[in-house]
Amino acid sequence: MRRGFWPLALALGAGGCVSYPAVPPPAGAVPAADGPPPATISVMTYNIEGLTWPARTGRRPSLEAITAEFARMEQAGELPDVIVFQEAFSTSALRTASATPHPHFALGPRARTRSGLPRTRDPVLRKRNVLNGEWGIRFMGSGLAIASRYPITAAFSQAYGPTSCAGLDCLANKGILLVRIAVPGYADPFEIATTHMNSQGASKAPPEKHLAAHNAQSAELAAFLDRVSTVASPLIIAGDFNMRRSPARLDAFETQNGYQLARRYCLEARDDPALPACDIRMSFDGDEPWLDTQDLQIYDNGAAIALRPMRIEAWFDGPDSGGRLSDHDAYVVTYAIEPAPAG
């Protein structure tokens, strides 16, 4: 039996004691607001390390400091328009996710949410290891949440399939959350989605198994977007994709989800003066800096609205940007909103 399994199982089992915040219903159709439309939209993705005891202890002060920093950022005009969260598992973490200055909020799948998807026929994933958390029972929710400055007019979520996971990740109900938001001055809603995909070594599953799980989730994410997303809307997907240093994961993901990586555009813009500039305010090394991190943002244009990354930056990565309050930095992309190219 794997050392450390039972403490984590107990931690996830404590998910039954988690207190969920009240979530207002989507606003539905929202009249266009008066005034000029914003020229940009900014999105932060942040894994806030909100695991429950005993997998993590002593997280409450850091989570409360995140809440306080969000308030300070809003007062200073620095808070991104949309914040997407991962690992908002514990009551304190959920409180942080729901207590931003933004008035609109949505939660992803909870522990008892069922995907409605069939079990995979992949023989690697069909063979379950109950000693490594693959029980077929989800003790925690997805840990996903979205807070928005602009009204959320619709929210959709789906858990990943019952066998589309590997190792200890199977104890949480990982999945996808997508919201439509009404941005003033634009007829089409903007779509913002987040996900938290199967981890690699942290899952304690063999490499071929956690790769198969990630590939299955990539396919299910693509199918979810095909079913729920509307091509008229610009789309941003931000989250913890768990593809760090794994070209195999990235290749399979991009085969299923052929959108543009914000970091890739910024690298191209840095090296090509003909492209509109992207202000890079974070560590950006090597030929493929998107493989240096788990946290990514990808995007796609709508029918009438195009998005272009114009600034990327890290937050909560040191004393000058909120302090190091999680085992992840927050990753912020500011997108220029432009007319979509003809054709």
C-alpha positions in Angstrom: 0.0 0.0 0.0 1.4 3.4 -1.0 2.7 5.5 1.8 0.7 8.7 2.2 -2.4 7.4 0.5 -4.6 7.2 3.6 -3.9 10.8 4.7 -4.8 12.1 1.3 -7.9 9.9 1.2 -9.0 11.3 4.6 -8.4 14.8 3.3 -10.6 14.2 0.3 -13.1 12.4 2.4 -13.4 15.6 4.5 -14.9 17.1 1.3 -18.2 16.0 2.7 -17.8 18.6 5.4 -17.1 21.5 3.0 -19.4 24.4 3.2 -20.3 25.7 -0.2 -21.0 29.4 -0.8 -24.4 30.5 -2.1 -24.2 30.9 -5.9 -26.6 33.4 -7.5 -28.4 32.1 -10.7 -27.0 33.4 -14.0 -28.3 36.9 -14.8 -29.8 35.7 -18.1 -30.1 38.3 -20.9 -28.5 41.6 -19.9 -29.2 44.8 -21.8 -26.2 46.5 -23.3 -24.7 49.0 -20.8 -24.3 52.6 -21.7 -20.9 54.1 -22.4 -18.0 53.0 -24.6 -17.1 49.3 -24.7 -13.9 48.3 -23.0 -10.9 48.0 -25.3 -9.4 45.1 -23.2 -10.4 42.2 -21.1 -8.1 40.7 -18.5 -8.2 37.2 -17.1 -6.3 35.7 -14.1 -6.0 31.9 -13.6 -5.0 30.9 -10.1 -4.6 27.5 -8.4 -4.9 28.6 -4.8 -3.8 25.3 -3.2 -7.0 24.8 -1.3 -6.7 21.2 -0.4 -8.3 20.1 2.9 -6.7 18.7 6.0 -4.5 16.6 6.4 -3.1 17.0 2.8 -2.6 20.6 3.6 -2.6 22.4 7.0 -2.3 26.0 7.9 -3.6 27.3 4.6 -6.3 29.7 6.0 -3.9 32.7 6.7 -2.6 32.5 3.1 -6.1 32.2 1.6 -7.2 35.2 3.7 -4.2 37.1 2.5 -5.3 36.3 -1.1 -8.7 37.8 -0.4 -7.1 40.9 1.1 -4.8 41.3 -1.9 -7.8 41.1 -4.3 -9.4 43.9 -2.4 -6.3 46.0 -2.6 -5.9 45.3 -6.3 -9.4 46.4 -7.0 -8.9 49.6 -5.1 -5.7 50.2 -7.1 -7.4 49.4 -10.4 -5.3 46.3 -10.9 -7.7 43.4 -10.4 -8.4 41.5 -13.6 -11.9 41.5 -15.0 -12.3 37.7 -14.6 -10.6 35.4 -12.1 -10.7 31.6 -12.6 -9.8 29.3 -9.7 -8.5 25.8 -9.3 -8.2 23.8 -6.1 -10.9 25.7 -4.3 -11.7 22.5 -2.3 -11.8 23.6 1.3 -14.3 25.9 3.0 -11.6 28.5 3.4 -10.6 28.2 -0.3 -14.2 28.4 -1.5 -14.6 31.5 0.7 -11.6 33.1 -1.0 -13.0 32.3 -4.5 -16.4 33.7 -3.7 -15.3 36.7 -1.7 -13.5 38.7 -4.5 -14.7 42.2 -5.2 -16.4 40.9 -8.3 -20.2 40.5 -8.0 -20.7 37.6 -10.3 -19.7 34.0 -9.4 -20.0 30.4 -10.7 -18.9 27.1 -9.3 -17.8 24.0 -11.2 -18.9 20.4 -10.6 -19.3 19.3 -7.0 -18.4 15.9 -5.6 -21.8 14.3 -6.5 -22.0 15.8 -10.0 -22.0 13.0 -12.6 -20.6 13.5 -16.0 -23.1 11.4 -17.9 -20.2 10.1 -20.0 -19.5 6.4 -20.6 -16.6 4.5 -19.1 -13.7 4.5 -21.5 -12.8 1.4 -23.5 -9.1 2.3 -23.2 -7.6 -0.9 -21.5 -5.0 1.3 -19.7 -7.7 3.2 -18.0 -10.2 0.4 -17.6 -7.9 -1.3 -15.1 -8.6 0.4 -11.8 -6.1 0.5 -8.9 -8.2 0.9 -5.7 -5.0 1.1 -3.6 -4.1 4.3 -5.5 -7.4 6.2 -5.2 -9.2 4.8 -8.2 -12.3 3.8 -6.3 -14.9 5.2 -8.7 -16.1 7.5 -5.9 -15.4 11.3 -5.9 -14.8 12.6 -2.4 -14.2 16.2 -3.5 -15.7 18.6 -6.1 -13.8 20.0 -9.0 -12.3 22.9 -7.1 -13.3 25.1 -10.0 -14.8 28.6 -9.7 -15.1 31.8 -11.8 -15.6 35.4 -10.5 -16.4 38.1 -13.0 -16.7 41.9 -13.0 -19.3 41.5 -15.8 -22.7 39.7 -15.5 -22.6 36.0 -16.0 -25.5 35.3 -18.3 -25.1 31.5 -18.4 -23.0 28.8 -16.8 -22.2 25.2 -17.9 -20.1 22.6 -16.3 -19.2 18.9 -16.7 -17.1 16.5 -14.7 -14.7 14.4 -16.6 -15.7 10.8 -17.3 -15.9 8.1 -14.6 -12.7 6.4 -15.8 -11.0 9.4 -17.4 -8.6 9.9 -14.5 -5.6 8.2 -13.0 -4.3 7.7 -9.5 -5.0 10.0 -6.7 -6.6 12.6 -9.0 -9.6 10.2 -9.2 -10.6 11.2 -5.7 -11.6 14.7 -6.9 -14.3 15.4 -9.5 -12.1 17.3 -11.9 -13.9 18.8 -14.9 -14.7 21.9 -16.8 -16.6 25.1 -16.1 -17.7 27.6 -18.8 -19.5 30.9 -18.3 -20.9 33.5 -20.7 -20.4 37.1 -19.6 -22.0 40.2 -20.9 -19.3 42.8 -21.6 -20.7 46.3 -22.1 -21.0 47.5 -25.7 -20.7 44.1 -27.3 -23.7 42.2 -28.8 -22.1 38.7 -28.4 -21.3 37.3 -25.0 -17.7 36.4 -24.2 -17.1 32.9 -23.0 -14.6 32.1 -20.3 -13.8 28.5 -19.3 -11.5 26.8 -16.8 -10.3 23.3 -16.1 -8.0 21.3 -13.9 -6.6 18.3 -15.7 -5.0 15.1 -14.4 -1.6 15.6 -12.8 1.5 13.7 -13.7 3.8 12.4 -10.9 1.6 13.8 -8.2 -1.1 11.3 -9.2 1.1 8.4 -8.2 -0.1 6.6 -11.3 2.3 5.1 -13.9 3.3 7.5 -16.7 1.4 5.6 -19.4 -1.8 5.7 -17.3 -1.7 9.4 -16.3 -0.9 10.3 -19.9 -3.9 8.2 -21.1 -6.1 10.0 -18.5 -5.0 13.4 -19.7 -5.6 12.5 -23.3 -9.1 11.3 -22.5 -9.8 14.6 -20.7 -8.5 16.5 -23.7 -11.0 14.8 -25.9 -13.8 15.3 -23.4 -13.0 19.0 -23.1 -13.1 19.3 -26.9 -16.5 17.5 -27.1 -17.8 19.7 -24.3 -16.8 22.9 -26.1 -18.3 21.6 -29.4 -21.6 21.0 -27.6 -21.8 24.1 -25.4 -19.7 26.9 -26.8 -21.0 29.2 -29.5 -18.8 30.1 -32.4 -20.1 33.7 -32.4 -18.5 34.3 -29.0 -14.8 34.9 -28.4 -13.4 32.2 -26.1 -10.7 32.1 -23.4 -9.8 28.9 -21.6 -7.6 29.4 -18.6 -6.6 26.9 -16.0 -4.2 24.3 -14.6 -3.6 22.0 -17.6 -0.8 19.9 -16.0 1.3 19.8 -19.2 4.5 21.1 -17.8 7.5 19.5 -19.5 5.3 17.1 -21.4 5.3 17.6 -25.1 3.3 14.4 -25.4 0.4 15.9 -23.4 0.6 19.2 -25.3 0.6 17.5 -28.7 -2.4 15.4 -27.9 -4.2 18.4 -26.3 -3.6 20.6 -29.3 -4.7 17.9 -31.7 -8.1 18.0 -29.9 -8.2 21.7 -29.1 -6.6 23.7 -31.8 -6.7 27.2 -30.2 -4.0 29.7 -29.8 -1.8 29.8 -26.7 -1.3 33.3 -25.3 2.3 32.6 -24.5 2.9 31.3 -28.0 1.5 34.5 -29.5 3.7 36.6 -27.2 6.8 34.7 -28.2 6.0 35.2 -31.9 5.3 38.9 -31.3 8.6 39.3 -29.4 10.5 37.8 -32.4 8.5 39.4 -35.2 8.3 43.2 -35.2 5.5 43.0 -37.8 3.1 41.6 -35.2 1.5 43.9 -32.6 3.6 43.9 -29.5 2.9 41.8 -26.4 4.3 43.2 -23.1 6.0 40.2 -21.3 6.2 40.8 -17.6 7.2 37.4 -16.4 10.0 34.8 -16.8 10.0 33.7 -20.4 12.9 31.4 -21.4 13.5 28.9 -24.1 11.8 28.2 -27.4 8.6 26.8 -25.8 8.0 28.7 -22.5 4.4 27.3 -22.3 6.0 24.0 -21.3 7.6 25.6 -18.3 4.3 25.9 -16.4 1.1 24.1 -15.6 -1.0 27.3 -15.8 -1.9 28.4 -19.3 -4.4 30.5 -21.2 -5.7 29.7 -24.7 -8.1 31.7 -26.8 -10.2 31.8 -30.0 -11.9 34.6 -31.9 -15.6 35.1 -32.2 -17.5 35.9 -35.4 -17.2 39.6 -34.9 -14.7 40.0 -32.1 -11.0 39.1 -32.1 -8.8 38.7 -29.1 -5.0 39.5 -29.0 -2.8 39.1 -26.0 -1.2 42.4 -25.3 0.3 41.8 -21.8 1.1 38.6 -19.8 2.3 38.7 -16.2 2.6 36.7 -13.1 1.0 37.7 -9.8 1.4 36.3 -6.3 5.0 35.3 -7.2 6.9 37.5 -4.8 6.7 40.4 -2.3 6.1 43.0 -5.1 3.0 41.2 -6.4 1.0 40.1 -3.5 3.4 37.6 -1.9 3.9 33.9 -2.5 0.6 32.5 -1.2 0.2 29.2 -3.1 2.3 26.6 -4.7 1.3 28.2 -8.0 1.7 31.8 -9.3 -1.3 33.5 -10.6 -1.1 34.0 -14.4 -2.7 37.1 -15.9 -3.3 37.8 -19.6 -4.7 41.1 -20.8 -6.4 40.8 -24.3 -7.0 43.6 -26.7 -10.6 43.4 -28.1 -10.5 44.0 -31.8 -12.8 43.5 -34.8 -12.5 40.0 -36.2 -10.7 39.8 -39.5 -13.0 39.6 -42.5 -13.7 36.1 -43.9 
